[in-house]
Amino acid sequence: MLYVIYGTDIEKAREKSHALFDALKAKKPDAAAGIMRADEVTPEKIEELTQTQGLFENKQIIFMDRTLEDPEIRDVMLGKIDAIKESPNIFIFFEGKLTKETLKKLEKRAEKITEYEATEEKKKEGGSFFALADALGARDKKKLWAMLREALDEDAAPEEIHGILFWQAKSLALAAKTASAADAGLNPFVYGKAKRYAANFKEGEIDALLSKLVHMYHRAHRGQALFEIELEKLALDI
């Protein structure tokens, strides 16, 4: 059984998905329950989770914490989506914005899918985050740190800021390794900017940036680091 809660209103989607997780645990106190993050996903692990049942309860409850953001991990998850749907266990997917292709696959298989869309005001605030992406691409650490600090002071969610920075880093990586927008799978305008920005980085630096962003996300969500501090460190180190 599969439930999907997603949307551009990350805070609301997170709140509702955790509320569902807690409600199901309360309803089935003997069921095994756990949270899985993107760096823990493997085809073997998903295969195990779709088939294994609890010792005292027919169902396990598995909370999938934004496991569809990374393209490679998303491919693994979607490759097992039919097994997840047919599993005796309960899966809750908490996600941010989903691609149309991903959403189409989930809609055909989810027991229930709920979207929490940001208000127009929040969308406008989110749109300003693209200036953060430009500052990252330009390697303007002073501007990036100042804009980052301003956004955080205005209560912007670190996850949203991280998302736009990760998107930019991913675009830089694709642009640096391809010869055209079609090859990169990017919008031509986005590709052109990313290609120019990629020239600001030496070989290996973009991949290192991506790695930092991935590890930062997981460290913060495991309680091993403060997300805001990690973002500030990244801004000052570019």
C-alpha positions as CSV (number, residue, x, y, z in Angstrom):
1,M,0.0,0.0,0.0
2,L,1.4,3.4,-1.0
3,Y,0.6,6.9,0.2
4,V,2.2,10.0,-1.4
5,I,2.3,13.4,0.2
6,Y,4.2,16.0,-1.7
7,G,4.2,19.7,-2.9
8,T,5.9,23.0,-3.1
9,D,4.7,23.8,0.4
10,I,7.5,21.6,2.0
11,E,6.6,22.4,5.6
12,K,3.0,21.5,5.2
13,A,3.8,18.3,3.3
14,R,6.3,17.3,5.9
15,E,3.8,18.0,8.7
16,K,1.0,16.0,7.1
17,S,3.2,13.1,6.1
18,H,4.6,12.7,9.6
19,A,1.1,13.1,11.0
20,L,0.0,10.1,8.8
21,F,3.0,8.1,9.9
22,D,2.3,8.7,13.6
23,A,-1.4,7.9,13.1
24,L,-0.7,4.6,11.4
25,K,1.8,3.7,14.1
26,A,-0.8,4.5,16.8
27,K,-3.4,2.4,14.9
28,K,-1.0,-0.5,14.5
29,P,1.2,-0.4,17.7
30,D,2.7,-3.8,17.0
31,A,3.8,-3.0,13.5
32,A,7.4,-2.4,12.8
33,A,8.0,1.2,11.7
34,G,11.0,3.0,10.3
35,I,12.3,5.9,8.2
36,M,14.4,5.4,5.1
37,R,16.4,8.2,3.5
38,A,17.8,8.5,0.0
39,D,21.3,7.4,0.9
40,E,20.0,4.1,2.4
41,V,18.1,3.1,-0.8
42,T,19.3,0.1,-2.7
43,P,17.4,-2.3,-5.0
44,E,18.0,-5.1,-2.5
45,K,16.8,-3.1,0.4
46,I,13.6,-2.1,-1.4
47,E,13.0,-5.7,-2.4
48,E,13.4,-6.8,1.2
49,L,11.0,-4.1,2.5
50,T,8.3,-5.0,-0.1
51,Q,8.3,-8.6,1.0
52,T,9.2,-8.8,4.7
53,Q,6.4,-8.6,7.2
54,G,6.6,-7.9,11.0
55,L,6.8,-10.7,13.5
56,F,3.6,-9.8,15.3
57,E,1.8,-7.7,12.7
58,N,1.1,-8.4,9.0
59,K,2.3,-4.9,8.0
60,Q,5.4,-2.7,8.4
61,I,5.1,1.0,8.1
62,I,8.0,2.6,6.1
63,F,8.4,6.4,5.8
64,M,10.4,7.3,2.7
65,D,12.0,10.7,3.3
66,R,12.4,12.5,0.0
67,T,13.9,9.5,-1.7
68,L,12.9,10.7,-5.2
69,E,15.0,13.8,-5.5
70,D,18.2,12.2,-6.7
71,P,17.7,11.0,-10.3
72,E,19.7,7.7,-9.8
73,I,17.8,6.8,-6.6
74,R,14.5,7.8,-8.1
75,D,15.2,5.3,-10.9
76,V,15.7,2.6,-8.3
77,M,12.5,3.5,-6.5
78,L,10.3,3.8,-9.6
79,G,11.8,0.5,-10.8
80,K,10.3,-1.1,-7.7
81,I,7.1,0.9,-7.6
82,D,4.8,-2.0,-8.6
83,A,6.3,-4.2,-5.9
84,I,5.8,-1.3,-3.4
85,K,2.1,-1.0,-4.5
86,E,1.5,-4.7,-4.1
87,S,3.4,-5.1,-0.9
88,P,1.6,-6.1,2.3
89,N,3.5,-3.3,4.0
90,I,2.6,0.4,4.1
91,F,4.8,3.0,2.4
92,I,4.5,6.7,2.9
93,F,6.4,8.9,0.4
94,F,7.1,12.4,1.6
95,E,8.4,14.5,-1.3
96,G,8.8,18.1,-2.5
97,K,8.0,19.0,-6.0
98,L,7.6,16.0,-8.3
99,T,8.3,15.8,-12.1
100,K,5.2,15.1,-14.3
101,E,6.7,11.8,-15.3
102,T,7.2,10.7,-11.7
103,L,3.8,11.9,-10.6
104,K,2.1,10.0,-13.4
105,K,3.7,6.8,-12.3
106,L,2.8,7.4,-8.7
107,E,-0.8,8.4,-9.4
108,K,-1.5,5.0,-11.1
109,R,-0.3,3.1,-8.0
110,A,-0.9,5.2,-4.9
111,E,-3.8,4.4,-2.6
112,K,-3.9,8.1,-1.9
113,I,-1.8,11.0,-3.2
114,T,-2.0,14.5,-1.7
115,E,-0.4,17.7,-2.9
116,Y,0.2,20.8,-0.7
117,E,0.9,23.7,-3.0
118,A,2.6,26.8,-1.7
119,T,0.6,30.0,-1.7
120,E,1.3,32.7,-4.3
121,E,3.2,34.6,-1.7
122,K,5.4,31.6,-0.9
123,K,5.9,31.0,-4.6
124,K,7.1,34.5,-5.1
125,E,9.5,34.0,-2.2
126,G,10.6,30.7,-3.7
127,G,11.2,32.4,-7.0
128,S,13.7,34.7,-5.4
129,F,15.8,31.7,-4.5
130,F,16.9,31.5,-8.2
131,A,19.1,34.5,-7.4
132,L,20.8,32.3,-4.9
133,A,21.4,29.8,-7.6
134,D,22.9,32.5,-9.8
135,A,25.2,33.6,-7.0
136,L,26.4,30.0,-6.5
137,G,27.1,29.6,-10.2
138,A,29.0,32.9,-10.3
139,R,30.9,31.8,-7.2
140,D,30.1,35.1,-5.6
141,K,30.4,34.0,-1.9
142,K,29.7,37.4,-0.5
143,K,26.4,37.8,-2.4
144,L,25.4,34.2,-1.8
145,W,26.0,34.4,1.9
146,A,24.2,37.7,2.2
147,M,21.1,36.4,0.3
148,L,21.2,33.1,2.1
149,R,21.3,34.9,5.5
150,E,18.4,37.2,4.4
151,A,16.3,34.3,3.3
152,L,16.9,32.4,6.6
153,D,16.1,35.5,8.6
154,E,12.8,35.7,6.9
155,D,12.0,32.1,7.9
156,A,12.7,30.5,4.6
157,A,13.0,26.7,5.0
158,P,16.5,25.4,4.8
159,E,15.2,22.6,2.7
160,E,13.9,25.0,0.1
161,I,17.2,26.8,-0.1
162,H,19.1,23.6,-0.3
163,G,16.8,22.4,-3.1
164,I,17.6,25.3,-5.4
165,L,21.3,25.1,-4.7
166,F,21.3,21.4,-5.4
167,W,19.3,22.0,-8.6
168,Q,22.0,24.5,-9.7
169,A,24.9,22.2,-8.8
170,K,23.2,19.4,-10.7
171,S,22.7,21.7,-13.8
172,L,26.3,22.7,-13.6
173,A,27.4,19.1,-13.6
174,L,25.2,18.2,-16.5
175,A,26.3,21.2,-18.5
176,A,30.0,20.6,-17.9
177,K,29.8,17.0,-19.2
178,T,27.6,17.5,-22.3
179,A,27.7,19.3,-25.6
180,S,24.1,20.5,-25.9
181,A,20.9,21.1,-23.9
182,A,19.3,18.0,-25.4
183,D,22.2,15.8,-24.2
184,A,21.9,17.3,-20.7
185,G,18.1,17.0,-20.6
186,L,17.9,20.7,-19.7
187,N,15.9,23.7,-20.9
188,P,18.1,25.6,-23.4
189,F,18.1,28.7,-21.4
190,V,19.0,26.9,-18.2
191,Y,21.7,25.0,-20.1
192,G,23.2,28.1,-21.5
193,K,23.5,29.7,-18.1
194,A,24.8,26.6,-16.5
195,K,27.4,26.1,-19.2
196,R,28.7,29.6,-18.6
197,Y,28.8,29.2,-14.9
198,A,30.5,25.8,-15.1
199,A,33.5,27.6,-16.5
200,N,34.0,29.1,-13.0
201,F,34.8,25.8,-11.6
202,K,37.9,23.6,-11.9
203,E,37.8,20.0,-12.8
204,G,36.3,18.0,-9.9
205,E,35.0,21.0,-8.0
206,I,31.4,20.7,-9.2
207,D,31.2,17.0,-8.3
208,A,32.7,18.0,-4.9
209,L,30.0,20.6,-4.5
210,L,27.3,18.1,-5.2
211,S,28.7,15.7,-2.7
212,K,28.8,18.4,-0.1
213,L,25.1,19.2,-0.7
214,V,24.1,15.6,-0.5
215,H,26.0,14.9,2.7
216,M,24.8,18.1,4.2
217,Y,21.1,17.2,3.7
218,H,21.5,13.8,5.3
219,R,23.6,15.0,8.2
220,A,21.0,17.7,9.0
221,H,18.1,15.3,8.8
222,R,19.9,12.9,11.1
223,G,20.4,15.6,13.7
224,Q,24.1,15.5,13.2
225,A,24.4,19.1,12.1
226,L,22.3,22.3,11.9
227,F,21.0,22.8,8.4
228,E,21.4,26.6,8.5
229,I,25.0,26.4,9.7
230,E,25.8,23.9,7.0
231,L,24.4,26.1,4.3
232,E,26.3,29.1,5.6
233,K,29.6,27.1,5.6
234,L,28.9,26.0,2.0
235,A,28.3,29.6,0.9
236,L,31.6,30.8,2.5
237,D,33.6,27.9,1.0
238,I,32.6,28.2,-2.6
